[in-house]
Amino acid sequence: MKAAVIVFPGSNCDRDVQVALAEAMARHAPGTAPVMVWHKDADFEKVDLIVLPGGFSYGDYLRCGAMAAQSPVMKEVVGRAEKGVPVLGICNGFQILTEAGLLPGALIRNASLKFVCRDVNLRVETGQSLFTSRYEQGQTIRVPVAHHDGNYIAGGEDVARLEDRGQIAFRYCDPEGALTGPSNPNGSAANIAGVFNETKTVLGLMPHPERLADPALGGTDGRPMFDGLVEALS
Amino acid sequence: MKAHVHVTLKPGVLDPQGKAIHKALSGLGFEGVEQVRQGKVIELELSETDPARARESLRDMCEKLLANTVIENYAIELDV
């Protein structure tokens, strides 16, 4: 199992996701560890998984993720994703994936206009993907969010079409799994927290599973994502 | 040649910042403002002297970087 974490100037969750992945690799693919790839390294080694971490790449200039989406490394990431290499984008990584055209829709300013930093409940919409195989469909998990621009809109794609194709991965919900207004931290359409591409090999989500992937962090609800990925790709 | 690119949110795309500005204007006593939409203006200084070629190149810049056409429209203004 080989995994790469892409590091942009302004990434700040790269080490967190590196640790979460490294721990999952130690459990399921001993002897392997993720490599860190700097944004200027357009030509990096062949890997089974690419992760775009959270943060504020390029200072969020122009639009969140817009500059990173045009960086040398992203041309390579897009090319590999189109060939089927799995890509996971968390928070700013999700924004970069929509800007790069690998995921549908866009992320705009939170409806409240406020930066939201708290734990949210997520309903797992499908267990049938590389990323969610260790979750059950309908399961509620608790994961933190920390963003200013996480308000998902489907754009030309309409939400019903995403739903029909099974492209919605996670939705904000209350602790019982109900999709309520108050449980939606940012105004996202249909409480959408994460979406897949059509082949479910690319996932972008605003919440941070890597921030609750170790008991020392106060919870492990994010861990099954990394365990499932490593298990499937080893 | 100088160019201005105006990037605005598409109609129907929620603009929370525009709404906040609207509210603040009302708070200041400016009546009769029916809607506020916030966008951005990007000023460019081009070496190109042919307006048609400049326009074409600017369109390309907008499609690739300056605007996110999922949510934004753009308008190109050339100072000729």
Chai-1 contact restraints between the chains, C-beta under 6 A:
chainA,res_idxA,chainB,res_idxB,connection_type,confidence,min_distance_angstrom,max_distance_angstrom,comment,restraint_id
A,R63,B,N68,contact,1.0,0.0,6.0,A-B,restraint_1
A,A106,B,N68,contact,1.0,0.0,6.0,A-B,restraint_2
A,A106,B,V70,contact,1.0,0.0,6.0,A-B,restraint_3
A,A106,B,I71,contact,1.0,0.0,6.0,A-B,restraint_4
A,R109,B,P16,contact,1.0,0.0,6.0,A-B,restraint_5
A,A111,B,P16,contact,1.0,0.0,6.0,A-B,restraint_6
A,L113,B,P16,contact,1.0,0.0,6.0,A-B,restraint_7
A,L113,B,A20,contact,1.0,0.0,6.0,A-B,restraint_8
A,G155,B,V70,contact,1.0,0.0,6.0,A-B,restraint_9
